[in-house]
Amino acid sequence: MNPDEAPQAPQRVRFSEALRVWARIAALSFGGPAGQIAVMHRILVEEKRWLGEQRFLHALNYCMLLPGPEAQQLTIYIGWLMHRTLGGLAAGLLFILPGFLAIMGLSILYFMLGDVGPVAAIFFGLKAAVLVIVVQAMLRIGGRALRNGTLTAVAAAAFIAIAVFGAPFPLIILAAGLFGFFGARAGLPAFSISAGHGSAASTDVADSETVLGDTNPDHTQPNLAWALRISGVILILWLAPVLTLGLTLGWDNTFTQIAVFFSKMAVVTFGGAYAVLAYVAQEAVQTYGWLRPGEMLDGLALAETTPGPLIMVTQFVGFLGAARGATGLDPLWAGVLGGVLTTWVTFTPCFLWIFLGAPFVEALRGARALNAALGAITAAVVGVILNLALWFALHVMFDEVREIGGAWLALQVPVLGSLNLASLLLTLAAAVAAFGLKVGVIPLLIGCSAAGLALHAAGLLG
């Protein structure tokens, strides 16, 4: 039987009401994945009581194990729990729609005006704020993830692997996950903890006291035939454009490269938004040359100041890559198509992971080995984010960076004489504001933008 047609108790939350709630969450989804998950928890668990604390964390733990944006995948998961496949589609699409529209408009303005003095000054200031925000994310995730010496060692090993030896990000995450999984199976005490973003709840909401209750709705029962059918449909929607571009335009065409790269990214980027950014920065800047290191920070600043998943920055990357590399099209229209294509191949797989795996994960609530794998992956991500923060810092505060390469090394070091004093001072001021004065993300971004404009007006920017 098709799970979407399976008999079940009447929904106690109308679909129209759910649409309004998902639109509200989308409009409030600022501040990166931790902030977005906190908003969802407050509205769905504490305010609406659609589901309880344990069920929410179980869904989050599964989404944390998946490649791609865990916050968006969590909306799909809960939308599916509440209103089956249609609910998952609606929740997931609404979550990314505001950010997609905002980033597209800002990408167009950036492409047209990015070199204009005042605009460049704004982004000069934003870079300092974004660097501090990334450091905050690393400390926040590390504070939850590194609960013992073993997990701290995992983070350190991940940092050394990627920063010193240039190890591929997917390999690091795979190794960490296997280490945690088999460590838990072996009964090691270091892996007897749960992991995840946690929640801001002051009191737990019991599953039995919520709309969903503590039992599994009929449509959540594992059904392999249905899982294979819906997976086939989503795979066609995801990969048909990629194959069409490759076969018609060639595999070296910019649009094809964008489609292939971000499709690959959707499969291998475990560990949340900042881990994704590390991989994109490594490949899009250094391998493909679609944009410069400073522009990667500009894109992240745009994503930080708009609602939706932080990896909407990939839309900005695809826009610039297509606008600069596509031939035979007006650059602006090429950029728009590149942004749409990037968004499609980045987010379509999220629906695949949820619709294929969620029914089986619901049947495995409480599996300790999966949580241990998640804990090890999250610890490794702390090391990866530390590398990302250092990479950003080098390119924010120094005008020149060189690589110490070799048979095994891939270490980047700054040219000390290229230190940008204005950037250093602005970054230090942003750090004081964020850590000392507890200034929030949006005020920090606005303040640093204003500081950049002031430096430009004073003639202190080159």
C-alpha positions in Angstrom: 0.0 0.0 0.0 1.2 3.5 -0.8 1.9 5.1 2.6 0.3 8.3 1.4 -2.9 6.4 1.0 -2.6 4.4 4.2 -5.5 4.7 6.7 -4.8 6.7 9.7 -6.4 8.9 12.3 -7.7 12.3 11.1 -5.0 15.0 11.2 -5.5 17.3 14.2 -3.5 20.0 12.5 -5.1 21.3 9.3 -2.7 21.5 6.3 -3.6 25.2 5.8 -2.5 25.9 9.3 0.7 23.9 8.8 1.5 26.0 5.7 1.2 29.2 7.8 3.5 27.8 10.5 6.1 26.7 7.9 6.0 30.1 6.3 6.4 31.8 9.7 9.4 29.6 10.4 10.9 30.4 7.0 10.6 34.1 7.7 12.3 33.8 11.0 15.1 31.4 10.0 18.1 33.7 10.5 21.3 33.0 12.4 22.5 29.8 10.8 21.5 26.2 11.6 21.6 26.5 15.4 19.4 29.5 15.3 17.0 28.0 12.8 16.7 24.7 14.8 16.1 26.7 17.9 13.2 28.6 16.2 11.7 25.3 15.0 12.0 23.8 18.5 10.3 26.9 20.1 7.4 26.9 17.6 6.8 23.2 16.9 7.6 21.7 20.3 7.1 24.4 22.9 4.4 26.5 21.3 2.4 24.3 19.0 3.2 21.0 20.7 3.1 19.1 17.4 5.8 16.7 18.6 7.7 16.1 21.8 11.3 16.7 22.8 12.6 13.2 22.2 10.9 12.8 18.8 12.3 16.2 17.8 15.8 15.3 18.8 15.5 11.9 17.1 14.6 13.5 13.9 17.4 16.1 14.3 20.0 13.4 15.0 19.0 11.6 11.7 19.2 14.9 9.8 22.6 15.6 11.3 23.9 12.3 9.9 22.8 13.3 6.4 24.7 15.3 3.8 23.4 18.8 3.3 21.5 21.4 5.4 20.2 19.7 8.5 17.8 22.5 9.3 15.9 22.2 6.0 15.9 18.5 6.2 14.4 18.7 9.6 11.6 20.8 8.3 11.0 18.1 5.6 11.1 15.4 8.2 8.6 17.0 10.5 6.4 18.1 7.6 6.3 14.5 6.5 5.5 13.3 10.0 2.5 15.7 10.2 1.1 15.5 6.6 2.9 12.8 4.7 4.7 13.4 1.5 2.8 16.6 0.6 3.6 18.0 4.0 7.3 17.3 3.6 7.4 18.9 0.2 5.5 22.0 1.4 7.7 22.5 4.5 11.0 22.0 2.6 10.1 24.3 -0.2 8.8 27.1 2.0 11.9 26.9 4.1 14.2 27.8 1.2 11.9 30.1 -0.8 12.6 33.4 1.1 16.4 32.8 1.0 16.4 31.8 -2.6 14.6 35.0 -3.7 16.8 37.2 -1.4 20.1 35.7 -2.5 19.1 35.9 -6.2 18.3 39.6 -5.9 21.5 40.3 -3.9 23.6 38.3 -6.3 22.4 40.4 -9.2 23.2 43.6 -7.3 26.6 42.2 -6.3 27.5 41.3 -9.9 26.5 44.7 -11.2 27.8 46.9 -8.4 30.3 44.8 -6.4 33.3 46.9 -7.5 31.7 50.2 -6.7 33.5 51.9 -3.8 30.7 52.0 -1.2 29.5 48.5 -2.0 33.0 47.1 -1.8 33.4 49.0 1.6 30.2 47.3 2.9 31.5 43.9 2.1 34.9 44.8 3.5 33.1 45.3 6.8 31.0 42.2 6.4 34.0 40.0 6.0 35.2 40.9 9.5 31.8 40.1 11.0 31.5 36.8 9.1 34.9 35.7 10.4 33.8 36.3 14.0 30.5 34.5 13.3 32.3 31.4 12.0 34.5 31.4 15.1 31.3 31.6 17.3 29.8 28.7 15.4 32.9 26.6 16.0 33.0 27.4 19.7 29.2 26.8 20.1 29.4 23.4 18.3 32.6 22.5 20.1 31.1 23.2 23.5 28.4 20.6 22.8 30.4 18.1 20.9 33.8 17.8 22.6 32.6 16.3 25.8 35.6 14.1 26.5 39.2 13.6 25.5 38.4 11.1 22.8 36.1 13.4 20.9 38.6 16.3 21.3 41.2 14.1 19.7 38.8 13.4 16.8 38.4 17.1 16.3 42.2 17.7 16.4 42.9 14.8 14.0 40.3 16.2 11.6 41.8 19.7 11.7 45.4 18.4 11.1 44.1 16.1 8.3 42.4 18.9 6.3 44.6 21.9 7.2 48.1 20.3 7.0 47.7 17.4 4.7 44.7 18.5 2.5 42.7 15.4 3.2 39.4 15.2 1.4 36.5 16.4 3.5 34.2 13.4 2.8 37.0 11.0 3.8 37.4 12.8 7.2 33.7 12.6 7.9 33.4 8.9 6.8 36.4 8.0 9.0 34.9 9.8 12.0 31.5 8.3 11.6 32.9 4.8 11.4 35.1 5.4 14.4 32.1 6.5 16.5 29.8 3.7 15.3 32.2 0.9 16.0 33.4 2.6 19.2 29.8 2.5 20.5 29.4 -1.1 19.3 32.5 -2.0 21.3 31.1 -0.3 24.4 33.6 2.4 24.7 32.4 4.9 27.4 33.5 7.9 25.3 30.6 7.2 22.9 27.9 6.7 25.4 26.5 10.2 24.8 23.9 11.7 22.6 24.8 14.5 20.1 23.1 17.2 18.1 22.5 20.8 18.3 20.6 20.5 21.5 17.6 22.7 22.2 16.7 25.8 24.1 13.9 24.1 26.0 13.6 25.0 29.7 11.4 22.0 30.3 11.0 18.8 28.2 7.7 18.3 26.3 6.8 14.6 26.5 5.9 12.9 23.2 2.7 11.6 24.7 1.4 15.2 25.4 1.7 16.3 21.7 -0.3 16.1 18.5 1.7 13.2 17.2 1.8 11.3 20.5 4.4 8.7 21.3 3.3 6.2 18.6 4.2 6.0 14.9 1.4 7.2 12.5 0.5 4.6 9.9 2.2 6.4 7.0 5.6 6.3 8.9 5.8 2.5 8.8 8.7 1.3 6.7 7.5 0.4 3.2 10.4 -0.6 0.8 8.3 -0.5 -2.4 7.0 3.0 -1.7 10.5 4.2 -0.7 11.9 2.9 -4.0 9.2 4.5 -6.1 9.4 7.9 -4.6 13.2 7.7 -4.6 13.1 7.0 -8.3 11.0 10.0 -9.0 13.3 12.3 -7.0 16.4 10.9 -8.6 15.0 11.6 -12.0 14.1 15.2 -11.0 17.6 15.6 -9.5 19.8 14.0 -12.1 17.9 14.5 -15.4 19.1 18.1 -15.7 22.7 17.1 -15.0 22.7 14.4 -17.6 20.9 16.6 -20.1 23.5 19.4 -19.7 26.4 17.0 -20.0 25.1 15.3 -23.1 24.1 18.5 -24.9 26.6 21.1 -23.8 29.5 18.8 -23.0 31.1 17.9 -19.6 33.5 20.8 -19.7 30.8 23.4 -20.0 30.4 25.7 -17.1 26.8 24.9 -16.5 27.6 21.1 -16.5 30.5 21.6 -14.1 28.2 23.5 -11.8 25.5 20.8 -11.9 28.0 18.0 -11.4 30.0 19.7 -8.6 27.0 20.7 -6.5 25.3 17.4 -7.1 28.4 15.8 -5.7 28.4 18.2 -2.8 24.9 17.2 -2.0 26.1 13.6 -1.5 29.4 14.1 0.4 29.0 17.2 2.6 28.1 15.8 6.0 28.3 17.9 9.2 26.1 21.0 8.6 26.4 24.3 6.9 29.8 25.4 8.0 31.3 22.0 7.0 29.7 22.5 3.6 31.3 25.9 3.3 34.7 24.4 3.9 34.3 22.0 1.0 32.8 24.7 -1.3 35.6 27.1 -0.5 38.2 24.4 -1.1 36.8 23.5 -4.5 35.0 26.4 -6.0 37.8 28.9 -5.2 40.9 26.8 -5.6 39.9 24.1 -8.1 37.3 25.8 -10.4 38.2 29.4 -9.9 34.6 30.5 -10.0 35.3 33.3 -7.5 38.0 34.7 -5.3 38.5 33.9 -1.6 37.2 37.3 -0.6 34.1 36.8 -2.6 33.4 33.5 -0.8 33.2 35.6 2.3 30.9 38.1 0.6 28.6 35.3 -0.3 28.6 34.0 3.2 27.8 37.5 4.4 24.7 37.6 2.1 23.6 34.2 3.4 24.0 35.3 7.0 21.8 38.4 6.5 19.0 36.6 4.7 16.5 33.9 5.9 17.0 30.3 5.0 19.8 27.8 5.1 23.4 29.1 5.2 24.3 26.9 2.3 22.2 29.3 0.1 25.7 30.7 -0.4 26.1 28.0 -3.0 23.5 29.8 -5.1 25.8 32.9 -5.0 28.7 30.7 -6.0 26.8 29.2 -8.9 25.6 32.6 -10.0 29.1 34.1 -10.2 30.5 30.9 -11.8 28.0 30.9 -14.6 28.0 34.7 -15.1 31.8 34.6 -15.6 32.3 31.3 -17.3 29.3 30.6 -19.5 29.5 31.5 -23.2 26.8 32.5 -25.7 24.5 34.1 -23.1 24.2 37.5 -21.5 26.3 37.2 -18.3 23.5 38.4 -16.1 21.0 35.8 -17.4 23.7 33.2 -17.3 24.2 34.0 -13.6 20.5 33.7 -12.9 20.4 30.3 -14.6 23.5 29.2 -12.7 21.9 30.2 -9.4 18.7 28.4 -10.2 20.6 25.3 -11.3 22.8 25.3 -8.2 19.8 25.6 -5.9 18.0 22.8 -7.7 20.8 20.2 -7.5 21.7 21.3 -4.0 18.3 21.0 -2.4 16.4 18.3 -4.4 18.5 15.5 -2.8 17.3 16.7 0.7 13.9 15.4 -0.1 15.4 12.1 -1.3 17.2 11.5 2.0 14.2 12.1 4.1 11.5 10.3 2.1 13.8 7.3 1.6 15.2 7.0 5.1 12.8 8.6 7.5 10.4 5.7 7.8 13.2 3.3 8.7 14.7 5.8 11.1 11.4 6.3 12.9 11.5 2.5 13.5 15.0 2.9 15.0 14.4 5.5 17.6 16.9 5.1 20.4 19.6 3.4 18.4 22.8 4.1 20.4 25.3 3.4 17.6 23.8 5.9 15.3 24.0 8.6 17.9 27.6 7.7 18.6 28.5 8.0 14.9 26.8 11.4 14.9 28.8 12.5 18.0 32.1 11.6 16.3 31.1 13.3 13.0 30.1 16.4 14.9 33.5 16.4 16.7 35.3 16.1 13.4 33.2 19.0 12.0 34.6 21.2 14.8 38.1 20.6 13.5 36.9 21.3 9.9 35.3 24.5 11.0 38.4 25.6 12.8 40.2 25.1 9.5 37.5 27.1 7.7 37.9 29.9 10.3 41.7 30.0 9.8 41.3 30.0 6.0 38.9 32.9 6.2 41.2 34.7 8.6 44.2 34.4 6.3 42.2 35.8 3.3 40.5 38.6 5.3 43.6 40.0 7.1 46.3 39.3 4.6 46.4 40.4 0.9 48.8 37.5 0.0 48.7 33.9 1.0 51.1 31.1 -0.2 50.9 27.3 0.1 53.6 25.1 1.5 53.1 22.1 -0.7 54.8 18.8 -1.2 54.1 15.1 -1.5 51.9 15.2 1.6 51.5 18.8 2.6 48.9 21.4 1.6 49.4 24.1 4.3 48.6 27.7 3.6 50.6 30.5 5.3 50.3 34.3 5.1 52.8 36.6 3.6 53.4 38.7 6.7 54.2 41.9 4.9 50.8 41.8 3.2 48.9 42.3 6.5 45.8 44.5 6.1 45.8 46.7 9.3 42.3 48.0 8.8 40.9 44.5 8.4 42.8 43.3 11.4 41.5 46.2 13.6 37.9 45.8 12.4 38.0 42.1 13.0 39.3 42.6 16.6 36.5 45.2 17.1 33.9 42.7 15.8 35.3 40.0 18.2 35.0 42.4 21.2 31.4 43.3 20.2 30.4 39.6 19.7 32.2 38.0 22.6 32.5 40.8 25.1 29.4 42.9 24.5 27.3 39.9 23.3 26.1 41.8 20.2 23.7 39.6 18.1 24.4 38.5 14.5 22.3 41.0 12.7 23.5 44.1 14.7 27.1 42.8 14.3 26.7 42.6 10.5 25.1 46.1 10.3 27.7 47.6 12.6 30.6 46.2 10.6 29.0 47.3 7.3 28.7 50.8 8.7 32.4 50.7 9.8 33.4 49.7 6.3 31.6 52.6 4.9 33.2 55.0 7.4 36.7 53.7 6.5 35.9 54.2 2.9 34.6 57.7 3.5 37.8 58.5 5.4 39.9 57.3 2.5 41.4 54.4 4.6 40.5 51.6 2.2 42.6 50.9 -0.9 
